[in-house]
Amino acid sequence: MQSPDCFQEDVFCAALVTDTLGIEDHGMNQDTWAGFEEAKTNKLVDRIEYIASVDNRDYEKNITYFASKGFDLIVTTNAALHDETLHAADLYPDSVFVGMNQSQAESRPNLISVTFAEDQMGFAAGVLAAQLSQTEIVGAVCETSGIDSMWRYCEGFRAGATYFNPQIKTLVFYRDDGDSEALFIDEAWGAETARQAIQSGADVLFAAGGATGQGALRAAAEAGVYVIGAERDQAAVLAESSSSVVTSFVGRGSFEVQEVMRLLRDGNVNEARSGQAGMMSFNEKFPENLQIELNVLLLRLWNGEIKTNVPAEKP
């Protein structure tokens, strides 16, 4: 069966270009594509396609492919495609571009930036860690505090732990003195830092920052410490150590991409959206009411009933 022609006015086509983590990344790529598939089932869109980028040098080429085919909506995922998405919005004004997990300082009439509040996800992780801790010492490991999103994750964690237990000791570590070439891929530093936190008494650990964070989570899980992840479903990523993963806090990409499609079908284009966070694969060792309480907390954070008091940028 021939695919619908995206140049026809009555045909709505949407495409996804992922970063190099691929379509089955247990994170934003996979969740966003699930939203595409749900949108197709619900008849929000007539045709969907994706390209999983193999190399970062392919980003511009992959976006151009869909723009040249007349796709109405082109979604890119994660910060690595930030510049290419902004540039494509200038080159192809007839398509609408959506950058998932991309904070765009510059606005364009055909560009939508979808971000997720890292401080809120960190806050929820801090509340959970404080609830689970027996030593009243919890730890957080993040990439450099020079990246605002990383700073928001870990400072949100600190705020959430203190919110639940004002007496708790929160150990927060940033990779501020590390090699810039190892940004987001310094597993060794993450692992060593996690061990340091555990030696200092932390019995629950949170981490964020790509492979750097995963190094911390893996080392803590191997030491028998409960871990809380972010960015991806860390229970799936750390399969051999998944029994120690309590949950992971991630942006709800599948929900947001469908909301964007609904708005576009109604003729509305918003420059920015702040998406709601959710949880992935909650550990069945813990009571269901704990998961329910955390979902309520996330909703209250999202609608502003609870404030993290973490600034958007590091002071």
KAZIJO-V929000 format. One record per backbone hydrogen bond with DSSP energy under -0.5 kcal/mol. CO is the residue of the C=O (numbers start at 0). NH is the residue of the N-H. E is the energy in kcal/mol with one decimal. If there is no record, write none. Layout:
# KAZIJO-V929000
{{CO	NH	E} {CO	NH	E}}
This chain:
# KAZIJO-V929000
{{3	5	-0.7} {4	7	-1.6} {7	10	-1.6} {9	11	-0.5} {10	12	-0.6} {11	45	-2.4} {11	46	-1.4} {12	71	-0.8} {12	72	-2.1} {13	48	-1.3} {14	74	-3.2} {15	17	-0.5} {15	50	-2.4} {16	76	-1.3} {17	52	-0.6} {18	21	-1.3} {25	232	-4.0} {26	30	-2.6} {27	31	-2.5} {28	32	-2.2} {29	33	-1.9} {30	34	-1.5} {31	35	-1.7} {32	36	-2.4} {33	37	-2.3} {34	38	-2.4} {35	39	-2.2} {36	40	-2.2} {37	41	-2.4} {38	43	-3.1} {38	44	-0.8} {39	42	-1.3} {46	13	-2.7} {48	15	-1.9} {50	17	-2.1} {50	52	-0.8} {54	57	-2.3} {55	58	-0.9} {57	61	-2.8} {58	62	-2.2} {59	63	-2.5} {60	64	-1.9} {61	65	-1.2} {62	66	-2.1} {63	67	-2.7} {64	68	-0.8} {65	70	-2.0} {66	69	-1.4} {71	95	-3.1} {72	14	-2.5} {73	97	-2.2} {74	16	-2.9} {75	99	-3.0} {77	80	-1.6} {78	81	-1.9} {80	84	-2.3} {81	85	-1.9} {82	86	-2.4} {83	87	-2.3} {84	88	-1.8} {85	89	-1.1} {86	90	-1.9} {87	91	-2.6} {91	94	-1.6} {95	73	-2.8} {96	111	-2.9} {97	75	-2.9} {97	99	-0.7} {98	101	-1.1} {98	113	-2.5} {99	77	-2.6} {101	103	-0.8} {102	104	-0.6} {107	110	-1.6} {109	96	-3.2} {111	98	-2.6} {111	113	-0.6} {112	114	-0.6} {112	272	-3.0} {113	100	-2.4} {113	101	-1.1} {114	274	-3.6} {115	117	-1.0} {116	120	-1.8} {117	121	-2.9} {118	122	-2.3} {119	123	-2.4} {120	124	-2.1} {121	125	-2.4} {122	126	-2.4} {123	127	-2.4} {124	128	-2.7} {125	129	-2.4} {126	130	-1.8} {127	131	-1.9} {128	132	-1.9} {135	168	-2.4} {136	202	-1.9} {137	170	-3.0} {138	205	-2.4} {139	172	-2.7} {140	207	-2.0} {141	174	-1.1} {143	146	-1.6} {145	147	-0.6} {146	149	-0.8} {146	150	-2.2} {147	151	-2.7} {148	152	-1.9} {149	153	-2.1} {150	154	-2.6} {151	155	-2.1} {152	156	-1.9} {153	157	-2.2} {154	158	-2.3} {155	159	-2.5} {156	160	-2.5} {157	161	-2.0} {158	162	-2.1} {159	163	-1.9} {160	164	-2.4} {164	167	-2.1} {167	169	-0.6} {168	137	-2.4} {168	170	-0.6} {169	171	-0.7} {170	139	-2.6} {172	141	-2.6} {173	175	-1.6} {174	177	-0.7} {178	181	-1.5} {179	182	-1.3} {181	184	-2.2} {181	185	-0.7} {183	210	-1.9} {183	211	-0.7} {184	186	-1.7} {185	189	-2.0} {186	190	-2.8} {187	191	-2.6} {188	192	-2.6} {189	193	-2.0} {190	194	-2.1} {191	195	-1.8} {192	196	-2.2} {193	197	-2.3} {194	198	-2.5} {195	199	-1.2} {196	201	-2.3} {197	200	-1.8} {202	225	-1.0} {203	138	-2.5} {204	227	-2.5} {205	140	-2.4} {207	142	-0.9} {208	211	-1.3} {208	212	-0.8} {209	213	-2.0} {210	214	-2.2} {211	215	-1.3} {212	216	-2.4} {213	217	-2.8} {214	218	-2.0} {215	219	-2.3} {216	220	-2.6} {217	221	-2.4} {218	222	-1.1} {219	224	-2.5} {220	223	-1.6} {225	204	-2.3} {226	245	-3.0} {226	246	-0.6} {227	206	-1.4} {228	248	-2.3} {229	231	-2.0} {230	27	-0.5} {231	233	-1.5} {232	235	-1.0} {232	236	-1.8} {233	237	-2.9} {235	238	-0.7} {236	238	-0.7} {237	240	-1.9} {238	241	-1.2} {240	243	-1.8} {241	244	-1.3} {243	226	-2.6} {243	245	-0.6} {245	282	-3.1} {246	228	-2.3} {247	249	-0.6} {247	279	-1.9} {248	230	-1.2} {249	277	-3.2} {250	252	-1.8} {251	255	-2.1} {252	256	-2.5} {253	257	-1.1} {254	258	-2.0} {255	259	-2.3} {256	260	-1.8} {257	261	-2.2} {258	262	-2.3} {259	263	-2.5} {260	264	-2.4} {261	265	-1.4} {262	267	-3.4} {263	266	-1.5} {270	112	-2.3} {272	114	-2.5} {272	274	-0.7} {274	116	-0.8} {275	251	-2.1} {277	249	-2.3} {279	247	-0.9} {282	285	-1.7} {286	289	-1.2} {286	290	-0.9} {287	291	-2.0} {288	292	-2.4} {289	293	-1.9} {290	294	-2.2} {291	295	-2.0} {292	296	-2.2} {293	297	-2.6} {294	298	-1.9} {295	299	-2.4} {296	300	-2.4} {297	301	-2.3} {298	302	-2.3} {299	304	-1.6} {299	305	-1.5} {300	303	-0.9} {308	310	-0.6}}
